[in-house]
Amino acid sequence: MSEAEQRVAGSEKRVSTFADDALGIDDAVAIAKRIKMGEISAGEAVEAAIQRAERANPQLNAIITPCYDRARKQSNALSQGAFAGVPTLIKDTDDVQGLPTLMGSHATSRLPARQTSDFIEQFNAQGLVAIAKTNLPEFGLTATTEPLSGGTTHNAWHTDYSCGGSSGGSATMVAAGVVPIAHANDGGGSIRIPASCSGLVGLKPTRDRLVGVPASSKLPVNIVAQGVVSRSVRDTAAFYAAAETFYRNPRLPELGHVTEPGQKRLKVGVFTHRVDGTVCDPECRDATLAAARLCEQLGHQVEEIGSPFPEQFMYDFLLLWSMMAFGFRHFGRRVLSRDFQWHKTDEWTKGLARHFGKNIHRAPFAFRRLRKFRHDYARVFEGYDLLLSPTTGTVAPQLGHIGPEVEFEESFARVSQFAAFTPGQNVSGAPAISLPLGVAANGLPIGVQFAAPYGQDRRLLQLALELEAASPFRLMSD
C-alpha cells in the first residue's frame, strides 16, 4: 500500500468527537476559563463530554466504569480549583470511593472502593469532574492496552493500531476529543508511550512531585509516578501548578506555573540507539532528528551521542518489572484484596512472574545496580542540560503485535524493543516529557522524548512551550 493509500485508509478509521458543542475544540485551560466567565456551565461541559464518550466508546473501548450520573451531580455542585467543572477521566489503577478498581484484570475484586486514593484527592482538588474510569493492560504491566478483562482499546487515530499502555484508555479518549485532559501514571513509560501513540503531551514528573502510590514505595526502587495526558503543553503546565497548591514536596525545586519559554539556550544530547546498540525504527529516528534540528533553529546547541546508558540496564529493569507480577502471584491477596484470584490473570502476567522466578538469583545484584543508577544518570547531565530521544523504539504497533495472546517470550522481546527509551527516568526518578512532533507514513503520531535532570520539570515545560509554538502539534480537530 502506498503512503497516500495508507493515509486514506487511516482517515476512515479515525475516531473524532470534536463538535460544535460546549467543549468545542478547546483545551482544559480554555474550558475552565469559559466556565468561570459564565459562557458555559460546568453541567453543559460535562454533558458534552458524556455525549462524546457515548459516541466514541463503541469504537475505542476505552471506558471500563462509567459514572455519568455521578458526574452530572458533581457538575451541579459549587466547585473550586484551576479546572473547576472541566470533565476528565481516571485511569482504573486508582481507587475512587464507590467505584470498583479492576486494574484491567479478571482476578481483582468487583466491590466498590471504600475510599478515594490520596492522589485522586489531589487530582479532584483542581475541580476536575471525572465521567468514567478508563481501561489499561492488566496491572499496567505492558505497553499496549489489550487486557482480556476489559478487551482491546483502539487508537483514535487509526483503530487497527495500539494506543500504547498502560494509560492507553485515558490517552485515546483525550486524542479523540472526549475530554481535554485525563489521569495517567507511569512505571516504565506508561504516560509517555500512550502520549506518543496518541499524539499527546505526556510528562512523567520527578519522583514524588505529586502524591505518590503507597505500594510503589515498597519496591526495591520506587519507579511509579502519577500524572496526566493532555493535548496542549499549557494544560499540563497548569495541572502541575494547581497540583502544587494542594501538595508541594519540600525536597524538590518549586515548579510554579510555567506560562512561557525559558530564555536560556540549552545543550541537548540526542540519541536514537537503544541500550543494546540497535537503532530505533527509521520513522522514530527521523522524527527525533527533526526535533533536534528544530531545537538548533531555535538557538539550542545539539550534539548527537550514543545511548548514555549501559546495556545491562534494560535486563535489570525488566527483572524489577517482572518482580511486580511475581509479587501479585504470591502476595496478591495481601496487597490487593482477600478475594484476589491469581489463576484468572492474563498469560502475560503469569509469564512475567515465571521470568522473575527463573531469575530470582540475579535480583540482589540487579536491584543494587538499579539503586546506583540514579547517580550514573545524574553524571550524564554534567555535559548536557537535556537529553532527546525517541519516546518509543517503533511506531505504534498494530493491535495483537504485543497483545496478551502472543507467546510470552516473543511478546517479551517485542515489548523490550518498543518500550526501550522510557524506563531510565522511572529508575532515576528524573522527569521526561513526550511531545507529538512526528508523523508516521500511515498518519499515526510519533512522540519524541526530552529528559531532564532530577527535579528539573520546569526546564522541560519551558522547552515544550517553545517547541509547541514553533511547530504546533497536530490535533484530530485540525
C-alpha positions in Angstrom: 0.0 0.0 0.0 1.4 3.4 -1.0 1.8 6.2 1.6 -1.2 8.1 0.1 -3.3 4.9 0.3 -2.2 4.4 3.9 -3.3 7.9 4.8 -6.7 7.5 3.2 -7.3 4.2 4.9 -6.2 5.7 8.2 -8.6 8.6 7.9 -11.5 6.2 7.5 -10.6 4.5 10.8 -10.2 7.7 12.9 -12.5 8.4 15.8 -13.0 12.0 16.4 -15.8 13.5 18.6 -14.8 17.2 18.2 -18.1 19.1 17.6 -19.7 22.5 17.9 -20.9 21.8 21.5 -19.9 23.2 24.9 -16.4 21.8 24.6 -15.7 22.7 21.0 -12.0 22.3 20.2 -10.8 24.0 23.4 -8.2 22.7 25.8 -8.8 22.4 29.6 -7.5 25.9 30.4 -9.8 27.5 27.9 -12.8 25.4 29.0 -12.2 26.3 32.7 -12.0 30.0 31.7 -15.3 29.8 29.8 -17.0 28.1 32.8 -15.6 30.8 35.2 -16.7 33.6 32.8 -20.2 32.1 32.6 -20.1 31.4 28.9 -20.9 27.8 29.5 -21.8 25.9 32.7 -20.0 23.0 34.2 -23.1 20.9 33.6 -23.0 21.7 29.9 -19.3 20.9 29.7 -19.8 17.6 31.4 -22.9 16.7 29.4 -21.0 17.3 26.2 -18.2 15.1 27.3 -20.6 12.3 28.2 -22.3 12.5 24.8 -18.8 12.4 23.2 -17.9 9.4 25.3 -21.0 7.6 24.2 -20.2 8.2 20.6 -16.6 7.2 20.8 -16.5 4.3 23.2 -18.2 1.7 20.9 -15.3 2.1 18.6 -12.5 2.7 21.1 -13.5 0.6 24.1 -11.7 2.9 26.5 -14.2 3.2 29.3 -14.4 0.5 31.9 -16.6 2.1 34.5 -18.8 5.0 33.5 -20.1 7.3 36.3 -22.2 9.7 34.2 -24.9 10.4 36.7 -22.4 11.0 39.5 -20.5 13.4 37.2 -23.7 15.2 36.4 -24.5 15.7 40.1 -20.9 16.8 40.8 -21.0 19.4 38.0 -24.1 21.0 39.5 -22.3 21.5 42.9 -20.2 24.5 43.5 -16.6 23.7 42.7 -13.3 25.4 43.1 -9.9 24.8 41.6 -8.0 25.7 38.4 -10.1 23.3 36.4 -13.4 23.8 38.1 -16.1 22.0 36.1 -13.8 20.6 33.4 -14.6 16.9 32.5 -12.0 14.3 32.8 -11.3 10.6 33.1 -9.5 8.5 35.8 -7.3 5.5 34.9 -8.6 2.4 36.6 -5.5 1.9 38.8 -6.6 4.3 41.5 -9.4 4.0 44.0 -12.5 6.2 43.7 -14.9 5.8 46.6 -18.0 4.0 45.4 -16.5 2.6 42.2 -14.6 -0.7 41.6 -10.9 -0.7 40.9 -10.4 -3.5 38.4 -6.8 -2.8 37.2 -7.5 -4.4 33.8 -7.8 -7.9 35.4 -10.4 -10.7 35.8 -8.5 -11.5 39.1 -9.4 -8.4 41.1 -12.4 -7.6 43.3 -15.5 -6.2 41.8 -16.5 -4.5 45.0 -16.6 -0.6 45.1 -13.7 1.1 46.8 -14.3 2.3 50.3 -12.3 5.5 49.9 -10.6 7.6 47.3 -6.8 7.3 46.9 -4.6 10.2 48.1 -3.5 11.1 44.6 -7.1 11.2 43.3 -7.9 13.6 46.1 -5.1 15.8 44.8 -6.5 15.4 41.3 -10.1 16.2 42.3 -9.0 19.2 44.3 -8.4 21.0 41.0 -12.1 20.9 40.3 -11.9 18.3 37.6 -15.1 16.2 37.1 -14.5 12.5 36.2 -17.1 11.0 33.9 -15.6 7.5 33.9 -12.6 5.2 34.7 -10.5 4.0 31.8 -9.1 0.8 30.5 -5.5 -0.4 31.0 -3.5 -3.6 30.4 -3.6 -6.0 33.4 -2.0 -4.2 36.4 -0.4 -1.8 33.9 2.3 -4.4 33.1 2.7 -3.9 29.4 2.9 -1.2 26.7 -0.4 -1.8 25.0 -4.0 -1.6 26.2 -5.3 -5.1 25.3 -6.4 -6.8 28.5 -8.5 -9.9 28.3 -10.7 -8.5 31.1 -11.7 -5.2 29.6 -11.0 -6.0 26.0 -8.9 -4.2 23.4 -8.7 -0.4 23.4 -8.1 1.1 20.0 -6.1 4.1 18.8 -8.3 7.0 17.9 -6.0 8.0 15.0 -6.4 4.5 13.5 -8.4 1.8 15.2 -6.3 -1.0 13.8 -3.4 0.2 16.0 -2.4 0.2 19.6 -2.9 3.3 21.7 0.0 2.3 23.8 0.0 1.5 27.5 -0.6 1.4 30.2 -2.5 4.7 30.2 -4.0 3.9 26.8 -7.6 4.2 27.7 -7.1 7.8 29.0 -4.9 8.7 26.1 -7.1 7.6 23.2 -10.1 9.4 24.7 -8.2 12.7 25.0 -6.9 12.3 21.5 -10.5 11.7 20.2 -11.7 14.9 21.9 -13.9 13.3 24.6 -12.1 15.2 27.4 -9.2 17.6 27.2 -7.1 16.1 30.0 -7.1 12.8 31.8 -5.3 10.9 34.6 -2.4 8.7 33.7 0.5 7.2 35.6 4.0 5.8 34.6 6.1 3.0 35.9 8.2 2.3 32.8 6.8 4.7 30.2 3.0 4.4 30.8 2.3 8.1 30.5 4.8 8.8 27.7 4.2 5.8 25.5 0.5 6.3 25.1 1.1 10.0 24.7 3.4 9.2 21.8 0.9 6.7 20.2 -2.0 9.1 20.6 -0.4 12.4 19.7 -0.5 14.0 23.2 1.7 15.7 25.7 2.8 13.3 28.4 5.1 14.4 31.3 6.4 11.9 33.7 7.3 14.2 36.6 10.2 13.9 39.0 9.6 11.1 41.6 7.2 12.3 44.4 6.5 15.6 42.6 2.8 14.6 43.0 1.3 12.5 45.8 2.6 9.0 45.2 1.4 5.4 45.1 1.9 4.0 48.6 2.5 0.4 47.4 5.3 1.5 45.0 7.4 2.7 47.9 7.8 -1.0 48.9 9.6 -1.8 45.7 13.4 -2.1 45.7 13.3 1.1 43.5 10.2 3.3 43.5 9.5 3.7 39.8 5.9 4.8 39.7 4.8 8.4 39.1 1.3 9.9 38.8 0.4 12.5 36.1 -1.9 13.4 33.2 -2.0 13.3 29.4 -3.3 16.4 27.6 -3.5 17.9 24.1 -1.6 21.1 25.0 1.5 22.0 27.0 -0.3 24.7 28.8 -2.8 22.2 30.2 0.0 20.0 31.5 1.8 23.0 33.0 -1.4 24.4 34.6 -2.2 21.0 36.1 1.2 20.7 37.8 0.9 24.3 39.1 -2.5 23.7 40.5 -1.4 20.3 42.0 1.4 22.1 43.8 -1.1 24.2 45.7 -2.6 21.0 47.1 0.7 19.4 48.0 4.3 20.6 47.3 7.2 18.3 48.0 9.6 20.4 50.1 12.6 18.3 48.9 12.1 19.4 45.2 12.6 22.7 43.5 9.3 24.6 43.3 7.7 24.2 39.9 5.3 27.1 39.8 3.1 27.9 36.8 5.1 27.7 33.6 3.5 30.0 31.1 6.3 30.9 28.7 9.5 29.5 27.3 12.8 29.9 29.1 15.4 32.4 27.9 18.5 30.2 28.4 19.7 28.3 25.4 20.2 24.7 26.2 22.8 22.0 25.4 20.9 18.9 24.2 22.4 15.4 23.7 20.4 13.5 21.1 20.5 9.7 20.6 18.4 7.2 18.7 20.1 3.9 19.7 18.7 1.6 22.3 20.9 0.5 25.2 21.8 -2.7 23.3 23.2 -0.6 20.4 20.4 -1.3 17.9 18.9 1.8 16.2 15.2 2.5 16.6 12.6 2.3 13.8 13.6 4.7 11.0 10.5 6.8 11.3 11.1 7.3 15.1 14.8 8.1 14.3 13.8 10.7 11.7 11.2 12.3 14.0 13.9 12.6 16.7 16.5 14.1 14.4 13.9 16.5 13.0 13.2 17.7 16.6 16.9 18.1 17.1 17.1 20.3 14.0 14.1 22.4 15.3 16.0 22.9 18.6 19.0 24.1 16.7 16.9 26.5 14.7 15.7 27.9 18.0 19.3 28.5 19.1 19.9 25.5 21.3 23.1 23.5 21.0 22.6 19.9 19.9 25.1 17.1 19.9 24.4 13.6 18.6 25.6 10.9 21.0 25.3 7.1 21.6 23.0 5.7 24.2 24.2 7.1 27.5 23.0 4.0 29.4 24.6 0.6 29.8 23.2 -2.5 28.1 22.8 -4.2 31.4 20.3 -1.6 32.5 17.4 -2.9 30.5 17.9 -6.5 31.7 17.9 -5.2 35.3 14.8 -3.1 34.8 12.8 -5.9 33.2 13.7 -8.1 36.2 12.4 -5.4 38.5 9.3 -5.1 36.3 8.6 -8.8 36.4 9.0 -8.8 40.2 5.7 -6.9 40.4 3.9 -9.8 38.7 5.7 -12.3 40.9 4.5 -10.2 43.9 0.9 -10.4 42.7 1.3 -14.1 42.3 2.4 -14.6 45.9 1.0 -11.7 47.8 -2.0 -10.5 45.8 -4.5 -11.3 48.5 -2.5 -9.2 50.9 -1.7 -6.2 48.8 -4.9 -6.1 46.6 -7.8 -7.8 48.2 -8.6 -11.0 50.0 -10.6 -12.3 47.1 -7.8 -11.8 44.5 -7.7 -14.9 42.2 -4.3 -15.4 40.6 -5.5 -18.2 38.3 -7.6 -15.6 36.4 -4.7 -13.4 35.4 -3.6 -13.0 31.8 -0.7 -15.1 30.4 1.5 -12.0 30.1 1.3 -11.5 33.8 1.9 -15.2 34.5 4.9 -15.1 32.1 6.4 -12.2 33.9 6.1 -14.0 37.2 7.8 -17.0 35.8 10.5 -14.9 34.4 11.3 -13.4 37.8 11.1 -16.9 39.4 13.7 -18.2 37.0 16.0 -15.3 37.5 15.4 -14.6 41.2 19.0 -15.4 42.0 20.1 -12.4 39.8 17.8 -10.0 41.7 20.0 -8.8 44.5 22.8 -7.6 42.1 20.3 -6.2 39.6 18.5 -4.2 42.2 21.8 -2.9 43.6 22.7 -1.7 40.2 19.3 0.0 39.7 19.6 1.8 43.0 23.0 3.1 41.9 21.7 4.1 38.5 20.4 7.5 39.7 24.0 8.5 40.3 25.0 7.3 36.9 22.1 9.1 35.3 23.0 12.4 37.1 26.5 12.2 35.7 25.2 12.1 32.1 23.8 15.6 32.7 27.2 17.0 33.7 27.6 17.7 30.0 24.1 18.4 28.9 21.0 20.3 30.0 18.6 17.8 28.4 18.6 14.5 26.5 16.5 14.0 23.4 15.5 10.5 22.1 12.6 8.7 20.6 9.8 8.0 23.0 9.3 4.5 21.6 11.5 2.2 19.7 9.0 1.7 16.9 5.8 3.5 15.8 2.6 2.4 17.4 2.2 -1.4 16.6 -0.8 -3.0 15.1 -3.2 -4.5 17.7 -2.2 -8.0 18.6 1.6 -7.5 18.0 2.3 -7.3 21.7 -1.1 -8.4 22.9 -1.7 -11.0 25.7 -2.4 -13.8 23.1 1.2 -13.6 21.9 3.5 -16.3 23.3 5.3 -14.8 26.2 8.9 -15.0 25.1 8.1 -13.4 21.7 6.0 -10.7 23.3 8.7 -10.0 25.9 11.2 -9.4 23.1 8.8 -7.2 21.2 7.9 -5.1 24.3 11.6 -4.7 25.1 12.2 -3.2 21.7 9.1 -1.0 21.7 9.5 0.4 25.3 13.2 0.8 25.1 13.7 4.5 25.8 11.4 5.3 28.7 12.5 3.3 31.8 15.6 5.3 32.6 13.6 8.1 34.1 11.5 5.8 36.2 14.6 4.2 37.8 16.4 7.5 38.2 13.3 9.4 39.4 14.1 12.2 36.9 11.4 13.8 34.7 10.8 13.3 31.0 8.2 14.5 28.5 6.9 13.1 25.3 5.9 15.7 22.7 3.9 14.8 19.4 6.4 16.3 17.0 6.5 13.5 14.4 4.0 11.8 12.0 4.5 8.3 10.5 3.8 7.4 6.9 0.5 5.8 7.9 -0.6 9.0 9.6 -0.1 7.9 13.2 1.6 10.3 15.6 5.2 9.8 16.7 6.4 11.3 20.0 9.9 12.4 20.9 11.2 12.4 24.4 13.1 15.2 26.2 14.6 14.2 29.6 16.0 16.4 32.3 18.0 16.1 35.5 16.2 15.2 38.7 13.9 18.0 39.8 14.1 20.0 36.6 10.5 19.5 35.4 10.3 23.3 34.8 13.0 23.2 32.2 11.1 20.6 30.2 7.9 22.5 30.3 9.6 25.7 29.2 11.2 24.0 26.2 7.9 22.2 25.4 6.1 25.5 25.2 8.8 26.9 22.9 8.6 23.8 20.6 4.8 23.8 20.5 4.8 27.5 19.4 7.4 26.8 16.8 5.8 23.6 15.4 2.1 23.4 16.6 1.0 19.9 17.4 -1.3 18.2 15.0 -4.7 17.5 16.6 -7.6 15.4 15.4 -9.7 18.6 15.3 -7.4 20.2 12.7 
